[in-house]
């Protein structure tokens, strides 16, 4: 599953949940969605040969794009194929919670689930 396929499936899932996909404040951000005062900043990654390194890069990307951190309504998420989620969950749960970064996984059939719940 490519990064584009992951982002497309996640965007469709968000829209079904009432989110509106919008241009974001950071042109490098993969997805930006708004709903009822919440703003969701999303970084996506596809399956690659070096899943561990690419997951580490993904974490660096979302951290660099947390321009609204601490601002009411600002939320952050990373989205990966289900086959990559283990690599993204190597960041300790406590750290993810402190930063407010949610992790989602997309299956091969396009369904989305929270990976860190």
C-alpha positions in Angstrom: 0.0 0.0 0.0 1.5 3.3 -1.1 1.5 6.6 0.9 -1.1 8.0 -1.5 -3.4 5.0 -1.0 -3.1 5.3 2.7 -3.8 9.1 2.7 -6.7 8.6 0.3 -8.3 5.9 2.4 -7.9 7.9 5.6 -9.3 11.0 3.9 -12.4 9.1 2.8 -12.8 7.7 6.3 -12.5 11.2 7.9 -15.1 12.6 5.4 -17.5 9.8 6.3 -17.0 10.8 10.0 -18.0 14.5 9.2 -14.5 16.0 8.7 -13.8 18.3 5.8 -10.4 17.9 4.0 -8.9 21.4 3.5 -5.6 22.9 2.5 -3.6 23.1 5.7 -1.2 25.7 7.2 1.8 23.6 6.2 2.2 22.8 2.5 4.2 19.7 3.4 1.4 18.2 5.6 -0.2 15.1 4.0 -3.7 15.8 5.1 -5.5 18.6 7.0 -9.1 18.2 8.1 -11.5 20.3 10.1 -14.7 19.5 12.0 -16.6 21.5 14.6 -13.6 23.6 15.7 -11.1 20.7 15.6 -8.2 20.7 13.2 -6.5 17.4 12.4 -2.9 17.5 11.1 -2.0 14.2 9.5 1.2 12.6 8.2 0.9 9.4 6.3 3.4 6.8 5.2 3.1 3.8 2.9 4.7 0.4 3.1 8.4 0.4 2.1 11.3 -2.0 2.3 12.7 -0.4 5.4 9.6 0.0 7.6 11.5 0.9 10.7 13.5 3.7 9.3 10.5 5.1 7.4 8.4 5.0 10.6 11.2 7.0 12.4 11.1 9.5 9.5 7.3 9.7 9.8 7.7 10.6 13.5 10.2 13.3 12.7 7.8 14.7 10.0 4.8 15.0 12.3 6.9 16.5 15.1 8.2 19.2 12.7 4.7 20.0 11.6 3.2 20.5 15.1 2.9 24.3 14.7 -0.4 24.5 16.6 0.7 22.2 19.5 -1.1 23.3 22.7 -3.6 25.3 20.8 -7.2 24.3 21.6 -8.7 22.1 18.9 -5.4 21.1 17.3 -5.0 17.4 16.9 -2.3 15.3 15.3 -2.3 11.9 13.7 0.0 9.5 11.8 -1.5 7.0 9.4 0.2 3.9 8.1 -0.7 0.6 6.4 -1.6 -2.1 8.9 1.6 -3.9 8.0 3.7 -1.0 9.3 1.8 -0.1 12.6 4.1 -2.1 14.8 7.0 0.1 13.7 5.1 3.3 14.5 4.0 2.0 17.9 7.6 1.7 19.1 7.3 5.3 20.3 6.2 4.7 23.9 2.5 5.1 24.6 3.2 7.7 27.3 5.2 9.9 24.8 2.4 9.6 22.2 -0.2 10.6 24.8 1.9 13.6 26.1 2.3 14.8 22.5 -1.4 14.1 21.6 -0.4 12.1 18.5 -2.9 9.4 17.5 -1.9 6.4 15.3 -4.2 4.9 12.7 -3.8 1.9 10.5 -5.3 1.3 7.1 -5.9 -2.3 6.0 -5.5 -3.6 2.4 -9.2 -3.3 1.9 -9.2 0.4 2.9 -10.7 0.1 6.3 -9.3 2.4 9.0 -8.9 1.7 12.8 -7.1 3.4 15.6 -3.9 1.5 16.1 -2.9 2.8 19.5 -6.2 2.5 21.4 
